[in-house]
């Protein structure tokens, strides 16, 4: 039995709309992740010396910093997946259950380690273009 042409057209339009919506959601989430990483790393770079990764590592390792700030730095390091972050991430991995009042969230540490080691799938990171754009435009002397 064949489907009427109109039903096929409506089905195609619906599928196209759903696919377009999924792409739009993916791009929106990517931009939000990029903004979060950029914002967290910018705050760390304002407090600590070095590049983006070094400043985030210093933030995680800063005992005098706010715990939420340190957890945000762990998250950002996991998103950036730079191997230089592994020593500090291992340092704070206890394997114990989380105590969110006194220590960095162990789930976030484990997740950041998995992503950085490459043992977990991450969606394509289109938000990295935002960081490249920011780095490119904030350091004109580095390009000369």
N, C-alpha and C positions, 0 to 999 in steps of 0.2 A: 504494500500500500504506500503510495507516495504522499508526501506532505504538500499541501497547497503552497504556491509560491509566496503568498502573503505571510504565511506562518514562517516560512524559511527566512524571509526578509526581517520579520520582527525578531526572530531568534538571533540572527546575525547582528542586528542592532543592539540587542540586549547583551550579547557576549562581548561585543566591541565596547559597550559602555562599561561593563564590569572590568574588562581588561584595562581600559583607560583610567578607571577609578583606582584600581590596584596600583598602577604606575604612579598616579598622583599621590597616593598615600605613601608609597615607597620613597618618592622624592621629598615629601614633606618630612617624613621621619629622618631621612638622611640629612636634611638641612638642620633639623632640631639637634641631632647628634653632633653635627659639625659645630653649631653654635655653642653647645655645651662643652665640647673639647676645647674650642678656641677660647671661650670665656674662662674656663678653669685654668688653662695653660697661661693665659694672659695674666691672671691674678698671681699665679706662681712665679712667672717671670718678673713681675713687679717686686716680689719679695726676695727672690733668690737669683743668683747669677747663673750664667750658662744659657744654653739653648733651651728649647721647649721641653725636651725630655729631661735634661739635667735639672731644670727648675722644678718639674713635677716630682722627680725622684727626691730632691731636697725637701719638698713639701711633705711627702709621705714620711720621710725620716725625721721631720721636725717635731720633737716631743712637745714644744711650746705652742704649736699651732692647734687650732680648733679641730676636733675630731671629724666633723662634717667636711671641713676643708681637706683633710688628709684622705678621707674616703672618696671625695670627688677626684682627687689627684690619682688615686688608685684606679678609679673607673676610667679616667682619661688615658692613663698609661695602658690600660687594657685595650682601649679603642685604638691607640696608636701602634700597638704591637711591636714596639722597639725592644730588641733583646737586651739593651743596656738596663732596662727596668727589672729584669729577672732577679738580680741579687737582692734588691730592696724588697721585692714582692715575696721572695722566699724567706727573708728575714722576719717578716711579719705574719707569715703563715704559721699558725699554731696547731691546726688540726682540731682544736677544741670548738665547742659550740660558741656562737656569737654572744658577746656582751656589748651591746651597742652603746652603753654608757661609758665604757672604759677602753675598749680596744677597737681597732679597725675591723669592719665586718669581714668575717672569714669567707663568706660566700663571694663577696666582691673580689677579695684577694685570689681565691681559687679560680674565679672566672677570668680575671685579668691574666693569671698565669697560663691558663688553658689557651686563651686567645694569643698571648705573646709567644707561647711555644708552638703555636700553629696546630694544636690538638682539638680545635673546635671550629666549626664552620661559621664564618661571618659573612653576611651579605656584602656584596660589592660596596666599597666605601667611596661613593661619589662625593661625600662631604670633604674628602681630603683635598679636593680642588679649592675649597674655601681656605684651608690652611696655607696651601701653596700661594694663593692670591694674597693673603694677608702677609706672609713672609716676604713675598716678592715686593710688595708695596711699602712695607715698613722698614726695609733695610736697603735703600738705594745704593749705599756705599759698597755693599757686598756684591752688587752686580757689576761695578766698574772694574 
